[in-house]
Amino acid sequence: MLWERFGIAVAFNAWQILQGVETLDLRVARQSATALALARHLAQHPAVAAVHHPGLEDNPWHANAQRYLPRGGPSVFSFDLAIPEDAETQRKVAHVVDGLRVIRLVANIGDARSLVNHPASMTHSHLTPAQRAAARISLTTIRLSAGLEDPADLIADLDQALAPA
């Protein structure tokens, strides 16, 4: 019988899920607050052209976020670097991403760790420039997923990586 064969593993997995669910609300609240702090900081950074987070007052979705997300906005958002799109764009974006020490480059997002990805060369690399533009993804767009680290550490990491830009 399957349960007899895998019963211990199934029970352990169920226990782990229950442990995670018990703290899910706290983790999501922290990630949401951290993402907003990062978005606000990046919105003031000279190396950043735009920040796309509905918690920011100038975001077109801000009113909806206030109405439908009263406990906090998303922990995942994107921002665009203030660099021209030319033959050197990919190298300049890679230099910023490679300069991150706390925040890690990965293909997935939504983890307990802070992560970034570069949609134009990863998740949306199969799109034409016109399709990327329709999706509001440029070559300078970086997607950031806020984790559970101290926001001050993440801000310091972003600042040191953005300094050369």
N, C-alpha and C positions, 0 to 999 in steps of 0.2 A: 504494500500500500504506500502511496506517495507520502502521506503524512508521517508514517513510521520511518520512512527513509530520510525525509527532510524536515521533520517536526522540530528539531532543535534549532535549525537555521531559520525556519519560518517564525518560531516564537521569538528568537533573538531579534530578527528584523522588525517584528511588530513592536517589541520593547523599544528599539531605537527610534522608530517612528513616533511612538508616544512621547519619548523624551524630547524629541525635536518639536513636537506640536505644543508641548507645555511652555516653551520659551519663544515660540514663533512670533507672538505679538510683540514681545520686547525687542526681538532682533529686527523685525520689520520697522518698528518705530525708530530704532536707532539708525538703521540704514536710510530711512526717509529723511530724518533730520540731518544726517551727514551729507546726503546728496544735495539738499538745499543749501547747506553751508558751503559746499564745494562750488555749486552753481553760482551763488552770490559772489564768492571770491573770484571765480573765473570771469564773471561778467565785468569785473573791474580791472582785469589783467590786460596790460597793453599788448601782449602776444596773442590775445584771443579776439577774434572778430565778432563772434556771436555765441550765445549759450541758449540751448533749446531745452528749457525746463519749465513746466507749467506753474511752478511755485514762484517764479520771478514775475514781478508786477507788469513788466512790459511784454510778457509772452501772450500771444493771442488766445491761448487756452487757459489763462489765469483764472478768469471768472468761473469757468466750468470746473477747474480743479478745486477752487474754494467751495463750490457747491457740492460736488460729488466726492471729493476726497478730503473731508473735514479733519481727518486724523493725520494727514500728511500726504505728500505727493510721491511720485515714483522714486525708486532708488537708482534707476537707470535713466541717463539723459545723454545728450551729445553736445559737443561744442565744435566750433570751427576755428582753426588757427588763422591768424592775421598774416598770411603769406600769400603771395600771388600764385595762381595756378599756372605753372610753366613746366619746362622739362626737369626742373630741380625739385618740384613739389613733393614727389614721392620720397626722395632722399631726405628732405627737410622734415617731413612728418615722421619718417622712420627714426631720425635723429632724436626728436622729442620723445617718441614712444620708448626708444632704447635707453633714454636717459632716466626713465622712471626706475626707482629702486624699491619702493614699497608696493606700488600699484603694478600689477603684472599684465602682460599682453597674453590674451587667450582668445580662442574662438567663441567660447561660451560666455554667458553673462548671468548675473543673478546668483552669486555665490556669497558666502560669508566673508570672503576676501575681496578687496577692491581690485577690479579688473578693468582693462581697456581693450578695445579692438579698433581696427581701422576698417570700417565697412567697405570702402572703395576697393581695397585690395583683399578683403576676406569674404564677408557674407554677401556682398553685392558686386563682387568682381565680375560676374557673368553678365551684368547689365551694360547696356550701351551708355555713353555719356548723357544722352537725352533721357533715358530711363532713370539713371541716377539723379539727374536734375529734377525729374518729376517726383522722385522719392525724397527730395531735399537732402541729398547726400552728395557732398562735393569731395574732391580729392583731399581737402583739408579737414574733413569731418573726423572726429574721434568720438567714439562712444565710450562712456564711463559708467561702470556699475559700482556703486558705493558699497563697501563692506562694513565690517564691524570695528575696524581700526579707529584709533583716535583721529578725529577730523584735523587736528593741528598737524599731525604727522603726514596726513594725506596732502594737506595744503602745502606743507614744506616740500614734499616730494614733487608736486606739480610745479611749484615755483622754481626749483632747481632744474627741472627738466625743460621748462619753458624759457629759462634765462637766455640760452643762446638764440632762441627764435626771435 
